[in-house]
């Protein structure tokens, strides 16, 4: 088992230029049998195991850490040996984020972990450099006594280390019988990337320097053997340690939190709430066909129960109920969840999916097993109150925020590197413009050097942030499974980003803070001060003066309607009904925007024809233009006999524009059309029509909900 310790990736932000995938691949091709990741955080944990699996190389999870002693900070490389060690590493990581980590707490949580001194920032190495050899031995003996699995890191990255420190590390190893292991701080892939690394560390602090003779590149097996030629046995020692490491990541099975009901089962409680809610909703719909609503409710409840999501709906119902009973305005809906009658009956949404012809299958598809996605909008100044309630109910280790990574964009990279290289600031704007215009002057050596470095840091993570809306909820104590750190607003934050968390099957819910909801809430309260009580959901949607205002495009400050482009579209559209507002919100996006003028012309009387007469019942409300995803689903249902769930899968498949998928779906669509007695030519025509608009179709449920807010 050949390799070396102290490998780091670009997740050690502003200190490393190597993407984790490159580290694993290049390590494998360089003769490594294991990758011992030693970042200053655990952001790359899941990627390490995924990349190692793909490259058939042993992954070792570790952490570079500095801890305070009574004298000074000292550095360790800490590696996971077994499951107990993984649990302790998670605890150490969390304690560090809480600023509660010191040498004593490290000792307390050492079981299952391997500790290696980390070279220049270890108190042992620091003491040797100061020629205080007694102090060096003192710290070594103290660490040896304190840690069960403790080793000396032998580092030869610079001439000073090789000549001044290494011989004394060797002597201490012999005197105390503490084994030496080879460590090599790896901060860039190839020697020619040293300049990039030097520039990167100066972005954080211009005082940062790299020794002239330092070599922090990823060395291959031959180069490592040469570097440690005077101490060849350290690789044998390391092999013994690596062979003692048994830990490997296994994807846990996560569950959503359990909503505790006082009587009966969650299924029974949800059904009861939904039926009571439907009865209440129908009192305001005297002309509604009650049978249609009852049948839809029974169908949705059966799908929800079959897919195991009773708890999910109850969880959302509970915190929405909390908000509504604590003077917190809740948005009428967001995304595809507005297509659910159950959500409407529970008060989660305020959009009637039957009145607006919305599809439940677009929200929860029984043919596609995936988590439901109910995103909720709250006033931005009250969102945290709802989150606090959810955290208090389920526990601080069960409700956590999600880390995000801000990465270097090319323009910001150019600005940062130009500052580090002390290039005249007046030149930078011109250089950026030349890059945009693909007009780089190859004879301008300063420009070429700047761009070579800037392009190599482009895309690297620069800093962390917090997901604007997403929260992870789990029945399990997440602190025992994934790395957490103390985040903003007194919440713990996952060190893994959203895509990693969702790949583990964790439930992500979006709690969005919407400024306009706060404005609406304030306006309602101002009106109520004059003694007039209003319910914004009872406001008429056919108010003439409102549409006159929209037609005038005096919409500054109005939700989704305030941009100059949208105002221009409103002037041309001259909206006079709620459906106009739903349509323009769906159309005003890149791609569909091209259809706005044609839509307006047809709406104002321009003749048009349907590709097939049966399309009229589906496309007449939008004047023969496919605007909504739900229309694509209904077309596939009508012409090819797909169930609504199957039709949604078709829509998802063809929207990816994969040639193989498109052709496979074409053959299936044509075959199913033939079973309904449509000839081949018509089937081809309809399929091509669907494909043409598959990218452009917008979620009608979302558009209806946001049109209500507007």
C-alpha positions as CSV (number, residue, x, y, z in Angstrom):
1,X,0.0,0.0,0.0
2,X,1.9,3.0,-1.2
3,X,1.1,6.6,-0.7
4,X,1.8,9.6,1.5
5,X,-0.1,11.7,4.1
6,X,-1.2,15.3,4.1
7,X,-2.9,15.4,0.7
8,X,-5.3,18.3,0.4
9,X,-7.8,19.5,-2.2
10,X,-9.3,22.8,-3.3
11,X,-11.8,22.4,-0.5
12,X,-9.0,23.8,1.6
13,X,-10.0,27.2,0.2
14,X,-7.5,29.8,-0.9
15,X,-4.7,27.2,0.1
16,X,-5.0,24.6,-2.6
17,X,-5.5,24.5,-6.4
18,X,-6.4,20.8,-6.9
19,X,-10.0,19.7,-7.5
20,X,-10.7,16.6,-5.6
21,X,-11.4,14.5,-8.7
22,X,-8.0,15.5,-10.1
23,X,-6.3,14.6,-6.8
24,X,-7.7,11.1,-6.8
25,X,-7.1,10.4,-10.5
26,X,-3.6,11.8,-10.6
27,X,-2.7,10.0,-7.3
28,X,-3.8,6.8,-8.8
29,X,-1.8,7.3,-12.0
30,X,1.2,8.3,-9.9
31,X,1.4,5.0,-8.2
32,X,-0.7,5.6,-5.1
33,X,-2.7,2.8,-3.5
34,X,-4.6,5.1,-1.2
35,X,-5.6,8.8,-1.0
36,X,-5.4,10.2,2.5
37,X,-7.5,13.4,2.3
38,X,-6.4,15.9,4.9
39,X,-8.4,19.1,4.2
40,X,-9.1,21.7,6.8
41,X,-12.8,20.7,6.6
42,X,-14.9,17.7,5.6
43,X,-16.6,19.3,2.5
44,X,-15.0,16.8,0.2
45,X,-15.9,13.7,2.2
46,X,-18.6,12.2,0.0
47,X,-16.7,13.1,-3.2
48,X,-13.6,11.3,-1.8
49,X,-15.4,8.0,-1.5
50,X,-17.2,8.4,-4.8
51,X,-14.0,9.3,-6.7
52,X,-12.0,6.6,-4.9
53,X,-14.6,4.0,-5.8
54,X,-14.5,5.0,-9.5
55,X,-10.7,4.9,-9.6
56,X,-10.4,1.7,-7.5
57,X,-8.2,3.2,-4.9
58,X,-8.5,3.1,-1.1
59,X,-9.9,6.3,0.5
60,X,-8.8,7.5,3.9
61,X,-10.7,10.3,5.5
62,X,-8.8,12.8,7.5
63,X,-8.7,16.4,8.8
64,X,-5.9,18.9,9.2
65,X,-6.5,20.6,12.5
66,X,-4.9,23.2,14.7
67,X,-5.6,23.0,18.5
68,X,-4.7,25.4,21.2
69,X,-2.4,24.4,24.1
70,X,-1.4,26.4,27.1
71,X,1.6,27.6,25.1
72,X,0.6,27.9,21.4
73,X,-1.3,26.2,18.6
74,X,-0.1,22.8,17.4
75,X,-1.1,20.9,14.3
76,X,-2.3,17.4,13.7
77,X,-3.3,15.3,10.8
78,X,-6.2,13.2,12.1
79,X,-7.4,10.1,10.2
80,X,-10.4,7.9,10.7
81,X,-9.6,4.3,11.6
82,X,-13.0,2.8,12.2
83,X,-16.7,3.7,12.8
84,X,-16.0,5.0,16.3
85,X,-13.2,7.2,14.8
86,X,-15.7,8.6,12.3
87,X,-18.1,9.5,15.0
88,X,-15.3,11.2,17.0
89,X,-14.1,13.1,13.9
90,X,-17.6,14.4,13.4
91,X,-17.6,15.6,17.0
92,X,-14.2,17.2,16.7
93,X,-15.3,19.0,13.6
94,X,-18.4,20.3,15.3
95,X,-16.6,21.3,18.5
96,X,-14.1,23.3,16.4
97,X,-16.9,25.2,14.7
98,X,-18.3,26.1,18.1
99,X,-14.8,27.2,19.2
100,X,-14.8,24.6,21.9
101,X,-11.9,22.5,20.7
102,X,-8.6,22.3,22.6
103,X,-6.0,19.7,23.2
104,X,-8.0,18.2,26.1
105,X,-11.2,17.7,24.1
106,X,-9.1,16.2,21.3
107,X,-7.7,13.7,23.7
108,X,-11.2,13.0,25.0
109,X,-12.5,12.1,21.5
110,X,-9.5,10.2,20.2
111,X,-10.9,6.6,20.1
112,X,-10.7,5.2,16.6
113,X,-8.5,8.0,15.3
114,X,-4.9,8.2,14.2
115,X,-2.9,11.3,15.1
116,X,0.1,12.5,13.1
117,X,2.1,15.7,13.7
118,X,1.6,18.0,10.7
119,X,5.1,19.3,10.2
120,X,5.9,23.0,10.4
121,X,2.9,23.9,12.5
122,X,3.5,21.2,15.1
123,X,4.9,22.4,18.4
124,X,7.6,19.7,18.0
125,X,8.8,21.1,14.7
126,X,8.5,24.6,16.0
127,X,10.6,23.8,19.0
128,X,13.3,22.2,16.8
129,X,13.4,25.2,14.5
130,X,14.0,27.4,17.6
131,X,16.7,24.9,18.7
132,X,14.7,24.2,21.8
133,X,15.2,20.4,21.7
134,X,14.1,19.8,25.3
135,X,10.8,21.5,24.5
136,X,10.5,19.4,21.4
137,X,11.0,16.2,23.4
138,X,8.6,17.4,26.1
139,X,5.8,17.9,23.6
140,X,6.5,14.5,21.9
141,X,6.3,12.6,25.2
142,X,3.2,14.5,26.2
143,X,1.5,13.6,22.9
144,X,2.7,10.0,23.1
145,X,1.2,9.7,26.6
146,X,-2.1,11.4,25.6
147,X,-2.8,9.6,22.3
148,X,-3.1,5.9,21.8
149,X,-2.5,6.0,18.0
150,X,0.2,8.7,17.7
151,X,3.0,9.2,15.1
152,X,5.6,11.7,14.1
153,X,5.1,13.3,10.7
154,X,8.3,13.4,8.7
155,X,8.2,16.4,6.3
156,X,10.8,17.2,3.7
157,X,8.9,19.8,1.7
158,X,11.7,22.5,2.0
159,X,15.5,22.6,2.4
160,X,15.1,23.9,6.0
161,X,12.9,20.9,6.9
162,X,15.2,18.5,5.3
163,X,18.4,19.8,6.8
164,X,17.3,21.3,10.1
165,X,14.2,19.4,11.3
166,X,14.3,15.9,9.8
167,X,17.5,14.7,11.6
168,X,16.0,15.7,15.0
169,X,12.6,14.2,14.2
170,X,14.6,11.0,13.5
171,X,16.5,11.2,16.8
172,X,13.3,11.8,18.7
173,X,11.7,8.9,17.0
174,X,14.6,6.6,18.0
175,X,14.7,8.0,21.6
176,X,11.0,7.7,22.3
177,X,10.1,4.7,20.1
178,X,7.4,6.8,18.2
179,X,7.1,5.7,14.6
180,X,7.7,8.2,11.8
181,X,5.3,8.5,8.9
182,X,6.0,10.4,5.6
183,X,3.9,13.5,5.1
184,X,4.0,15.8,2.1
185,X,1.7,18.9,2.0
186,X,0.2,18.7,-1.4
187,X,-1.2,22.0,-2.6
188,X,-0.9,21.9,-6.4
189,X,-0.7,19.2,-9.1
190,X,2.5,20.0,-11.0
191,X,5.6,22.0,-10.2
192,X,4.7,24.6,-12.8
193,X,1.5,25.4,-10.8
194,X,3.6,26.8,-8.0
195,X,3.0,30.3,-9.3
196,X,-0.7,29.7,-9.2
197,X,-0.5,28.5,-5.6
198,X,1.6,31.5,-4.6
199,X,-1.0,33.9,-6.1
200,X,-3.9,32.0,-4.5
201,X,-2.6,32.2,-1.0
202,X,-1.9,35.9,-1.4
203,X,-5.5,36.6,-2.3
204,X,-6.4,35.9,1.3
205,X,-3.4,37.8,2.7
206,X,-0.7,39.5,0.6
207,X,1.8,38.8,3.4
208,X,1.7,35.1,2.7
209,X,4.9,33.8,1.2
210,X,6.2,30.4,-0.1
211,X,9.8,29.4,0.5
212,X,11.8,29.5,-2.7
213,X,12.8,25.9,-2.4
214,X,9.4,24.6,-1.3
215,X,7.8,21.9,-3.3
216,X,4.1,21.2,-2.6
217,X,3.3,19.5,-5.9
218,X,1.6,16.1,-6.0
219,X,4.6,13.8,-6.3
220,X,4.5,10.4,-7.9
221,X,5.8,7.2,-6.3
222,X,9.3,7.5,-7.8
223,X,9.6,11.1,-6.7
224,X,8.4,10.3,-3.2
225,X,10.9,7.5,-2.8
226,X,13.6,9.8,-3.9
227,X,12.5,12.6,-1.5
228,X,12.5,10.1,1.5
229,X,15.6,8.2,0.3
230,X,17.4,8.8,3.6
231,X,14.4,7.3,5.5
232,X,13.1,4.6,3.2
233,X,11.5,2.6,6.0
234,X,8.8,5.3,6.6
235,X,6.8,3.8,3.8
236,X,6.7,0.4,5.4
237,X,5.6,2.0,8.6
238,X,2.9,3.9,6.8
239,X,1.7,0.7,5.1
240,X,1.2,-0.9,8.5
241,X,-0.9,2.0,9.6
242,X,-2.9,2.1,6.4
243,X,-3.6,-1.6,6.7
244,X,-5.1,-1.0,10.2
245,X,-7.7,1.4,8.8
246,X,-10.9,-0.5,8.2
247,X,-13.4,2.4,7.9
248,X,-15.3,2.9,4.7
249,X,-18.3,5.1,4.1
250,X,-21.7,3.4,3.8
251,X,-24.7,5.4,2.7
252,X,-27.0,5.5,5.7
253,X,-30.8,5.1,5.3
254,X,-32.4,8.4,6.3
255,X,-36.0,9.0,7.2
256,X,-38.0,12.1,7.3
257,X,-39.0,13.3,10.9
258,X,-41.9,11.5,12.4
259,X,-44.9,13.7,13.0
260,X,-46.5,12.4,16.2
261,X,-50.3,12.2,16.2
262,X,-52.3,12.0,19.5
263,X,-54.9,9.6,18.2
264,X,-54.9,7.0,15.4
265,X,-52.3,6.8,12.7
266,X,-50.7,9.5,10.6
267,X,-52.7,8.2,7.6
268,X,-56.0,8.6,9.5
269,X,-55.1,12.0,10.8
270,X,-54.1,13.3,7.4
271,X,-57.3,12.0,5.9
272,X,-59.3,13.6,8.6
273,X,-57.6,17.0,8.2
274,X,-58.0,16.8,4.4
275,X,-61.7,16.0,4.6
276,X,-62.4,18.7,7.1
277,X,-60.4,21.2,5.0
278,X,-62.2,20.2,1.8
279,X,-65.6,20.8,3.5
280,X,-64.4,24.3,4.6
281,X,-63.0,25.1,1.1
282,X,-66.3,24.0,-0.6
283,X,-68.3,26.5,1.5
284,X,-66.7,29.2,-0.6
285,X,-67.3,27.3,-3.9
286,X,-71.2,27.0,-4.1
287,X,-71.1,26.0,-7.8
288,X,-68.4,23.4,-7.5
289,X,-69.0,19.8,-8.4
290,X,-68.4,18.2,-5.0
291,X,-68.0,14.7,-6.5
292,X,-65.1,15.8,-8.6
293,X,-63.3,17.2,-5.5
294,X,-64.1,14.1,-3.4
295,X,-62.7,11.8,-6.1
296,X,-59.6,13.8,-6.6
297,X,-59.0,14.0,-2.8
298,X,-59.4,10.2,-2.4
299,X,-57.0,9.6,-5.3
300,X,-54.3,12.0,-4.0
301,X,-54.5,10.6,-0.4
302,X,-54.1,7.0,-1.8
303,X,-51.0,8.0,-3.7
304,X,-49.5,9.9,-0.8
305,X,-50.1,7.0,1.5
306,X,-48.8,4.4,-1.0
307,X,-45.6,6.4,-1.5
308,X,-45.1,6.8,2.3
309,X,-45.5,10.6,2.5
310,X,-48.2,11.0,5.2
311,X,-45.6,12.4,7.6
312,X,-44.3,14.8,5.0
313,X,-47.6,16.5,4.5
314,X,-48.3,16.6,8.3
315,X,-44.9,18.2,8.9
316,X,-45.6,20.9,6.4
317,X,-49.2,21.4,7.6
318,X,-47.9,21.8,11.1
319,X,-45.4,24.6,10.5
320,X,-47.8,26.4,8.1
321,X,-50.4,26.2,10.8
322,X,-47.9,27.6,13.2
323,X,-47.1,30.5,10.9
324,X,-50.8,31.3,10.2
325,X,-51.6,31.3,13.9
326,X,-48.6,33.5,14.8
327,X,-49.2,36.5,12.5
328,X,-46.9,35.2,9.8
329,X,-48.2,35.6,6.2
330,X,-47.8,32.4,4.1
331,X,-47.5,32.6,0.3
332,X,-50.4,30.9,-1.6
333,X,-48.0,28.4,-3.1
334,X,-44.8,27.8,-5.0
335,X,-43.8,25.3,-7.6
336,X,-45.7,22.1,-8.5
337,X,-47.2,21.6,-5.0
338,X,-50.0,24.1,-5.9
339,X,-51.3,21.2,-8.1
340,X,-52.2,19.2,-5.0
341,X,-55.8,19.3,-3.7
342,X,-54.6,17.8,-0.4
343,X,-52.2,20.7,0.1
344,X,-55.1,23.1,-0.7
345,X,-57.4,21.4,1.8
346,X,-54.7,21.4,4.5
347,X,-54.1,25.1,4.0
348,X,-50.6,24.5,2.8
349,X,-51.5,26.3,-0.4
350,X,-54.3,28.6,-1.4
351,X,-54.6,27.6,-5.0
352,X,-57.6,25.5,-6.0
353,X,-56.0,22.9,-8.4
354,X,-59.4,22.0,-9.9
355,X,-60.5,25.5,-10.7
356,X,-57.2,26.2,-12.4
357,X,-56.8,22.8,-14.1
358,X,-53.6,21.8,-12.3
359,X,-52.1,18.3,-12.2
360,X,-51.3,16.4,-9.1
361,X,-48.9,14.1,-11.1
362,X,-46.7,17.1,-12.0
363,X,-46.1,17.4,-8.2
364,X,-46.1,13.8,-7.0
365,X,-45.7,11.2,-9.7
366,X,-46.7,7.6,-8.6
367,X,-44.5,6.3,-11.4
368,X,-41.4,8.1,-10.2
369,X,-40.3,7.5,-6.7
370,X,-38.8,10.7,-5.4
371,X,-39.3,13.0,-2.5
372,X,-42.2,15.5,-2.8
373,X,-41.1,19.1,-3.0
374,X,-43.3,21.6,-1.2
375,X,-41.5,24.9,-1.1
376,X,-42.9,27.6,1.1
377,X,-42.8,31.4,1.0
378,X,-42.8,33.6,4.0
379,X,-42.1,37.3,4.6
380,X,-38.3,37.7,4.6
381,X,-38.4,39.3,8.0
382,X,-40.4,36.4,9.6
383,X,-38.9,33.4,7.9
384,X,-36.5,32.7,10.8
385,X,-39.4,32.5,13.2
386,X,-40.8,29.5,11.2
387,X,-37.4,27.9,11.1
388,X,-36.9,28.3,14.8
389,X,-40.3,26.6,15.4
390,X,-39.3,23.7,13.2
391,X,-35.9,23.4,14.9
392,X,-37.4,23.5,18.4
393,X,-40.0,20.8,17.4
394,X,-37.6,18.3,15.9
395,X,-34.2,19.1,17.4
396,X,-31.1,21.1,16.4
397,X,-29.3,18.1,15.0
398,X,-32.4,17.1,13.0
399,X,-33.0,20.4,11.2
400,X,-29.8,21.9,9.6
401,X,-29.0,24.4,7.0
402,X,-26.9,23.7,3.9
403,X,-23.5,24.9,2.9
404,X,-23.0,26.5,-0.5
405,X,-19.7,27.3,-2.2
406,X,-18.9,30.6,-3.9
407,X,-16.4,29.9,-6.7
408,X,-13.9,32.0,-8.6
409,X,-15.5,33.4,-11.8
410,X,-13.1,34.4,-14.5
411,X,-13.6,38.1,-14.1
412,X,-13.1,38.0,-10.3
413,X,-10.1,35.7,-10.8
414,X,-8.5,38.3,-13.1
415,X,-9.2,41.1,-10.7
416,X,-7.8,39.1,-7.7
417,X,-4.7,37.9,-9.5
418,X,-4.1,41.4,-11.0
419,X,-4.1,42.8,-7.4
420,X,-1.7,40.1,-6.2
421,X,0.6,40.7,-9.2
422,X,0.4,44.4,-8.6
423,X,-0.8,45.1,-12.1
424,X,-1.9,48.7,-12.7
425,X,-5.7,48.7,-11.8
426,X,-6.4,50.9,-14.8
427,X,-5.4,48.0,-17.1
428,X,-7.7,45.4,-15.5
429,X,-11.0,46.6,-17.0
430,X,-9.4,46.6,-20.5
431,X,-7.9,43.1,-20.0
432,X,-11.3,41.7,-19.0
433,X,-12.9,43.3,-22.0
434,X,-10.3,41.7,-24.3
435,X,-11.0,38.3,-22.8
436,X,-14.7,38.8,-23.4
437,X,-14.0,39.8,-27.0
438,X,-11.6,36.9,-27.4
439,X,-8.9,39.4,-28.3
440,X,-6.0,38.6,-26.0
441,X,-2.7,40.1,-27.1
442,X,-0.3,37.2,-27.0
443,X,2.7,39.6,-27.2
444,X,1.6,41.3,-23.9
445,X,3.5,39.0,-21.5
446,X,2.0,40.7,-18.4
447,X,-1.5,40.0,-19.7
448,X,-0.8,36.4,-20.8
449,X,0.8,35.6,-17.4
450,X,-2.2,37.1,-15.6
451,X,-4.7,35.1,-17.7
452,X,-2.8,31.9,-17.4
453,X,-3.0,32.1,-13.6
454,X,-6.5,33.4,-13.4
455,X,-7.9,30.6,-15.7
456,X,-6.3,28.0,-13.4
457,X,-8.2,29.2,-10.3
458,X,-11.4,29.8,-12.2
459,X,-14.1,27.5,-10.8
460,X,-12.3,26.7,-7.6
461,X,-14.2,27.2,-4.4
462,X,-13.4,30.6,-2.8
463,X,-15.7,30.8,0.2
464,X,-18.7,29.1,1.9
465,X,-22.1,30.5,2.3
466,X,-25.5,29.3,3.4
467,X,-28.3,28.0,1.1
468,X,-30.8,30.9,0.7
469,X,-33.8,28.7,1.4
470,X,-32.9,25.0,1.8
471,X,-33.0,23.1,5.1
472,X,-32.4,19.4,5.7
473,X,-34.9,17.6,8.0
474,X,-34.3,14.1,9.3
475,X,-35.6,11.7,11.9
476,X,-32.0,10.6,12.6
477,X,-29.5,12.7,14.6
478,X,-27.5,14.1,11.7
479,X,-24.5,14.9,13.9
480,X,-23.9,11.1,13.9
481,X,-23.9,10.7,10.2
482,X,-22.7,13.8,8.3
483,X,-20.2,16.6,9.2
484,X,-21.9,19.6,10.8
485,X,-20.6,23.0,11.8
486,X,-22.2,25.9,13.6
487,X,-23.8,28.1,11.0
488,X,-25.8,31.3,10.9
489,X,-28.8,32.1,13.1
490,X,-27.9,29.5,15.7
491,X,-28.4,26.6,13.3
492,X,-26.0,23.8,12.6
493,X,-25.0,23.6,9.0
494,X,-24.1,20.6,6.9
495,X,-20.6,20.7,5.4
496,X,-22.0,18.8,2.4
497,X,-23.8,20.7,-0.3
498,X,-27.4,20.2,-1.4
499,X,-26.7,17.8,-4.3
500,X,-24.7,15.5,-2.0
501,X,-27.3,15.6,0.7
502,X,-30.1,14.8,-1.7
503,X,-28.1,11.9,-3.2
504,X,-28.1,10.4,0.3
505,X,-31.9,10.5,0.4
506,X,-32.2,13.3,2.8
507,X,-35.3,15.5,2.8
508,X,-34.6,19.0,1.7
509,X,-37.3,21.7,2.3
510,X,-37.1,25.2,1.0
511,X,-38.3,28.0,3.3
512,X,-38.0,31.1,1.1
513,X,-38.1,34.7,2.5
514,X,-40.0,36.9,0.0
515,X,-39.7,40.7,0.5
516,X,-43.0,41.3,-1.3
517,X,-45.0,39.2,1.2
518,X,-43.7,41.4,3.9
519,X,-44.9,44.5,2.0
520,X,-48.3,42.9,1.5
521,X,-48.5,42.1,5.2
522,X,-47.6,45.7,6.1
523,X,-50.2,47.1,3.8
524,X,-52.9,44.9,5.2
525,X,-52.0,46.0,8.8
526,X,-52.1,49.6,7.7
527,X,-55.6,49.1,6.3
528,X,-56.7,47.3,9.4
529,X,-55.6,50.2,11.6
530,X,-58.5,52.1,10.1
531,X,-60.9,49.4,11.3
532,X,-61.4,47.6,8.0
533,X,-60.7,43.9,8.2
534,X,-59.7,42.3,4.9
535,X,-58.7,38.8,3.7
536,X,-56.4,39.1,0.8
537,X,-57.6,35.7,-0.5
538,X,-61.1,37.1,-0.9
539,X,-60.0,40.0,-3.1
540,X,-61.7,39.7,-6.5
541,X,-59.5,38.6,-9.4
542,X,-61.6,40.5,-12.0
543,X,-61.2,44.0,-10.5
544,X,-61.2,46.4,-13.5
545,X,-59.0,49.1,-11.8
546,X,-56.3,46.5,-11.1
547,X,-56.1,45.5,-14.7
548,X,-56.0,49.2,-15.8
549,X,-53.0,49.6,-13.5
550,X,-51.3,46.5,-14.9
551,X,-52.0,47.8,-18.5
552,X,-50.4,51.1,-17.6
553,X,-47.3,49.2,-16.5
554,X,-47.0,51.3,-13.3
555,X,-45.8,48.1,-11.6
556,X,-42.7,49.2,-9.7
557,X,-42.5,47.2,-6.5
558,X,-45.0,44.6,-7.7
559,X,-44.0,41.0,-7.3
560,X,-42.6,39.6,-10.6
561,X,-43.9,42.6,-12.6
562,X,-41.4,45.3,-11.9
563,X,-38.7,44.8,-14.5
564,X,-38.6,47.1,-17.5
565,X,-39.0,44.2,-19.9
566,X,-42.1,42.9,-18.1
567,X,-43.6,46.3,-18.0
568,X,-43.2,46.6,-21.8
569,X,-44.9,43.2,-22.2
570,X,-47.8,44.3,-20.0
571,X,-48.3,47.4,-22.1
572,X,-48.5,45.3,-25.2
573,X,-50.6,42.5,-23.6
574,X,-53.2,44.8,-22.0
575,X,-54.2,42.2,-19.5
576,X,-57.9,42.1,-18.5
577,X,-58.3,38.7,-16.9
578,X,-56.4,36.6,-14.4
579,X,-55.4,34.0,-17.0
580,X,-53.4,36.8,-18.8
581,X,-51.3,37.3,-15.7
582,X,-50.7,33.6,-15.3
583,X,-49.6,33.3,-19.0
584,X,-47.3,36.3,-19.0
585,X,-45.5,35.1,-15.9
586,X,-44.9,31.7,-17.6
587,X,-43.8,33.4,-20.9
588,X,-41.5,36.0,-19.5
589,X,-38.4,33.8,-19.4
590,X,-35.5,33.1,-21.7
591,X,-36.8,30.9,-24.5
592,X,-40.5,31.2,-24.1
593,X,-40.1,35.0,-24.3
594,X,-39.8,34.6,-28.0
595,X,-43.5,33.6,-28.1
596,X,-44.8,36.7,-26.2
597,X,-45.4,38.8,-29.3
598,X,-47.1,35.9,-31.1
599,X,-49.2,35.2,-28.1
600,X,-50.3,38.8,-27.8
601,X,-51.2,39.0,-31.5
602,X,-53.3,35.8,-31.3
603,X,-55.0,37.0,-28.2
604,X,-55.8,40.3,-29.9
605,X,-57.4,38.6,-32.9
606,X,-54.7,37.2,-35.2
607,X,-56.1,34.0,-36.9
608,X,-54.3,30.7,-36.0
609,X,-54.9,27.0,-36.6
610,X,-54.4,23.9,-34.5
611,X,-52.0,21.2,-35.7
612,X,-54.9,18.8,-34.9
613,X,-58.5,19.6,-34.0
614,X,-58.3,17.7,-30.7
615,X,-55.6,20.1,-29.6
616,X,-58.2,22.8,-29.3
617,X,-59.6,21.7,-26.0
618,X,-56.0,21.8,-24.5
619,X,-54.5,24.8,-26.2
620,X,-57.4,27.1,-26.8
621,X,-56.8,29.0,-23.5
622,X,-53.3,29.9,-24.7
623,X,-54.3,30.5,-28.3
624,X,-52.7,27.4,-29.8
625,X,-49.3,28.0,-28.1
626,X,-47.9,25.5,-25.6
627,X,-47.0,27.6,-22.5
628,X,-47.4,25.1,-19.7
629,X,-45.8,21.7,-18.9
630,X,-49.3,20.5,-17.9
631,X,-50.4,21.0,-21.6
632,X,-47.7,18.7,-22.8
633,X,-48.8,16.1,-20.3
634,X,-52.4,16.4,-21.4
635,X,-51.5,16.1,-25.1
636,X,-49.6,12.9,-24.5
637,X,-52.6,11.6,-22.4
638,X,-55.1,12.5,-25.1
639,X,-53.3,11.3,-28.2
640,X,-51.1,8.4,-27.0
641,X,-53.1,7.2,-24.0
642,X,-50.4,7.8,-21.5
643,X,-51.6,8.0,-17.9
644,X,-51.0,11.4,-16.5
645,X,-48.1,10.0,-14.5
646,X,-46.5,8.4,-17.6
647,X,-47.0,11.5,-19.6
648,X,-45.1,13.5,-16.9
649,X,-42.2,11.0,-17.3
650,X,-42.3,11.5,-21.0
651,X,-42.1,15.3,-20.6
652,X,-39.1,15.0,-18.2
653,X,-37.4,12.6,-20.6
654,X,-37.7,14.6,-23.8
655,X,-36.8,17.9,-22.0
656,X,-33.3,16.5,-21.6
657,X,-32.8,16.6,-25.4
658,X,-30.8,13.4,-25.3
659,X,-30.9,12.0,-28.9
660,X,-31.2,8.4,-27.8
661,X,-34.0,9.2,-25.4
662,X,-35.8,11.3,-27.9
663,X,-35.8,8.5,-30.5
664,X,-36.8,5.9,-28.0
665,X,-39.7,8.0,-26.8
666,X,-40.7,8.8,-30.4
667,X,-41.1,5.2,-31.2
668,X,-43.1,4.5,-28.1
669,X,-45.3,7.6,-28.6
670,X,-46.1,6.6,-32.2
671,X,-46.9,3.1,-31.2
672,X,-49.3,4.2,-28.5
673,X,-50.9,6.7,-30.8
674,X,-51.6,3.9,-33.3
675,X,-53.5,2.0,-30.6
676,X,-55.8,5.0,-30.4
677,X,-56.2,5.0,-34.2
678,X,-54.1,8.0,-35.1
679,X,-52.0,7.5,-38.2
680,X,-48.2,7.6,-38.3
681,X,-48.0,11.0,-39.8
682,X,-50.3,12.7,-37.2
683,X,-48.4,10.9,-34.4
684,X,-45.0,12.2,-35.8
685,X,-46.5,15.7,-36.1
686,X,-47.8,15.8,-32.5
687,X,-44.6,14.3,-31.1
688,X,-42.4,16.9,-32.9
689,X,-44.8,19.6,-31.6
690,X,-44.3,18.4,-28.0
691,X,-40.5,18.2,-28.4
692,X,-40.4,21.7,-29.8
693,X,-42.0,23.2,-26.7
694,X,-40.7,20.7,-24.1
695,X,-37.9,23.1,-23.0
696,X,-40.2,26.1,-23.0
697,X,-43.1,24.8,-21.1
698,X,-43.5,26.3,-17.6
699,X,-45.0,24.8,-14.5
700,X,-48.6,26.2,-14.5
701,X,-49.1,25.5,-10.8
702,X,-46.2,27.8,-10.0
703,X,-47.4,30.5,-12.4
704,X,-50.9,30.5,-10.9
705,X,-49.6,30.8,-7.4
706,X,-47.2,33.6,-8.2
707,X,-49.8,35.4,-10.2
708,X,-51.9,35.5,-7.1
709,X,-49.1,37.1,-5.2
710,X,-48.6,39.6,-8.0
